[in-house]
Every structure is written in C-alpha cells, then in structure tokens.
Amino acid sequence: MAFPIHPAARPHDSEQRGWHYRRSLASRVTLLTTLVVGLSIAAVALAAFLTVRMQMQSSLDESMLNRAYKAAEGGALAEISLTMPSWMLGAADVRIAVITADSQVRSLDRGPRLTVGTSELAVAQGGSKQSLRTIEAGDVRYRVVTVQAGEDQALVLAQSLEPQDRVLRQLGIAMLIFGGIGVLAAALAGWGVARHGLRPVRRLTTDVEEIARTEDLTPLAVEGDDEVARLASAFNSMLTALAASRDRQRRLVADAGHELRTPLTSLRTNLDLLAQVDSAESGLPPGARAELLEDVRAQIEELTTLIGDLVELARDEPLTHVVEAVELGDVLDRAVVRVRRRAPGIEFDLRSSPWWVTGEAPSLERAVTNLLDNAAKWSPPGGVVRVDLRDGRLVVDDTGPGIAPVDLPHVFDRFYRSEESRSMPGSGLGLSIVRQVAERHSGTVHAGAAPGGGARLSLTLPGSAEPDEAAGTQSPTVPTGAERG
C-alpha cells in the first residue's frame, strides 16, 4: 500500500520553489528597491529624452519654415541661387535648391544629391503650400522644408540633422551614466534601509533560535507597537500557552506517578505475601487467601480505572468521534443500572424528562456514570442519591457530608482530593473527566450544596426536547492534544 507524502516532507521541495524564496529578506528588499528605482529612472529618462527630442525637432522645423518663407518672399532669390552656392548667401548651415513643376531640381551646393519626392513636387505644382519631412542623402540625415516660391516652382531648404543627433547622443550618454549612478545609489540605500529596518527581525530570530536551543520559555522583550512588536507579542502568547501546556503535562505526570505508586505498592506487597505463603510448608486459611486475592483484584481494577482515566485525559492524538443525536435520558438509565451493580446498598431516586443532545454517546455516558459513582461513594450505606434531569440540566444530590467551601473551586480539577477523600478509593480524575466532556459538548458543570444536606453536582448541556431540533444545536468540539493534556 502506498502512503501519501505530506507536502512539507516531499524531497527537493526547496528546489521547486522560486529563486526569490532562496534569497534572504534583506537581499529581496534591496533587489526590489533597486528594480523600482531603476524602472522609475528609466521611465523618467525616456520621457525626458523624448521631450527634448520633440522640442528640438519642433524648434528646428519652426526655424526652417520661417527662413524658407522669408527667402521665398525675395523675388531674386531663385535666380541668385542658380549661380551662387548657399554659403555665399549666408546660409552655410543649410542646402538650397529650387524645384520646378516639371520635376527639375537646380542647386549649386556641394554634397550628396538630394532626392526630392512627391511632397516637394506637389508644392512646386501648387498642390500644397508647404511640406516638411526627413530624408537621407548618403550617410547624412536631412530635414527638408519646401515652400512655394513663385509660379510653378518651390524653394527647398535642407538642413543636416547631425548636430541635433550629436546633442541627443550626448544627452542619452549623460542620462545613462547618471541613471546608473542613481540605480547604484538606490541599491546601496535599499541595502542600508533593509539592514536597519530588519534589525528587530534578526534580533527576534536570534531570540527564537535561542529558545528552541535551550527550551527556555521566558517571554521576549517587546519594544514599540509596530508589526515586529505585534509578532513578538503573538510569539509571547504562544510561549505562554506552551509553558502552561508543559506545566500541565508535568503536573499530570507527577500526579499520575503519585497516584499509581500507592496501588502498585499495595499490589506488590500482597503478591509477595501470596508468594511467600505458597512457598511455605503451611498455607493460609482459605478465608485469608480469598481475602488477599480479592484485595489484589480490587487493586487491579483500581489501576485499570486509573490508567483509563489517564488515557482519556492525556492522549496526544484525537480519536475518531461519532457525533450523533443522543437522548440523555437513555444515557442516564444505562448509567444508573451500571452504578447500582457497583453500589448495591445505595438507593437511586431517578426523575428525568426527554432531552436530546448532539454529541458522543460513550463520552456522555462516562461523564454521567462518574457523577453517579461520586454520589454513591460519598453517600452512607442505605443512603439515597437523587437524580433529576430537566431541560438539559442533570442534577445529582447525595446524602454525604457535603463539600467544604474551600474545596468547591477545585472539585473538577485533575487529581484534586480533599482531606476526607484521601483514605477512600479513587484517582481524583472522575470529575475532571466530567468537566472535559461538558466543555467538549459546549456545556457547563457546577458544584454546590444539596438542599437536604450533602453535595449537589450538576451538568448542563445544550440541546432540545425534540430530536429534530437537537440536530441544529451547537456541535461538540473535539479538543486538541494540548487541551486534553
């Protein structure tokens, strides 16, 4: 049969996780800060670069258009340009050409031949007033402006974009350098902030590791009211609960050892006596031997009961619980029958009305039996135990000496036994089981004085007088190992 492997126990689980989980928290914070700052710097640099480029392009276009219109207003410019190069006209930074309606281009400027297109031809033919575009001549990019310069011809101004491209390249290099410096500064700042900000976390981690190594559950010092302080407070609450659970377990072990010592010692003494008598030449009288065997049997039963109570109270793992609608009156009837066999000299005055509880029938029967056993144990021979079940409240009154006021708060504690009960049989666990079952079924227990003398113990459980309505009541809660132990 194949058994499933818990996800936390699968091999190579850490290798399947993302790379960022294998990095320290400080490095992740630093990396995240660097990425955010780097992306911000890149976005700002790109926006600034595009803005500068668009602004330079717009200024250049406006300047070339103004120069072209002013040059076109002079009637002799077209004729002069046919015999003089642009630098002689004071336009050394541009190239001048004239294009006619029949696609003839005239220019005296030296340099790569400017290829005109349909945009310039349309201006010369009067189809449009102006054109503005970028062309390439040789290895040089030109910004070309064309405006009408008389009938059937147009003036063409072409200015090299090399100076503008050079400025943009220098701007890009400067932005790249300063952006890299900014990213490096952000990484250093992020590392410093992470180291300083995570110092309380590292201190808390060191303290927790020390607690795990030494098992010293002393609460941690809490400073401030930030998230780390809240984490430390939550960890202190866990330490307090863990310390209380460990103390309860230690008390349980110590009390169980104390309670087990007496019956074990008595049992060993009786068995040694029986062994010595059997090895001697003369045996015990039949009556004395039967009395010893009966004493041994009673001690074995007491040990069995004590061990069963310990298992019920201190088991580490929850058992399988069958939760169903239980008629508490039937549970009470079965418990009375059982206790009558164990206490034949006690009279039980039973009064009950139907009451349905959603819960565990065996646990409820054990709790009710423990209540009746306790009442029978304290009642004198021939005494009367009055049992009344009404509206979910089970009241058990005995005719014993009652409970001293100093003992009332501790009646349902584990292993608690009053001075009067130390000479009587019992483990001190029966009533603690009653309280545990009551809490598991969202109920309560109470101890007090009976009206006619003696003790009164009551068990109250939520439910209903009808079985269908009981199914809608609060379901019992299955306690964890920490709650049991």
Beta strands, then each sheet from edge to edge (+ up, - down):
strand 1: 94-100
strand 2: 105-106
strand 3: 130-137
strand 4: 140-148
strand 5: 153-160
strand 6: 324-327
strand 7: 347-352
strand 8: 356-359
strand 9: 384-390
strand 10: 393-397
strand 11: 444-449
strand 12: 455-460
sheet 1: 2+ 1- 5+ 4- 3+
sheet 2: 6+ 8-
sheet 3: 7+ 9+ 10- 12+ 11-
end
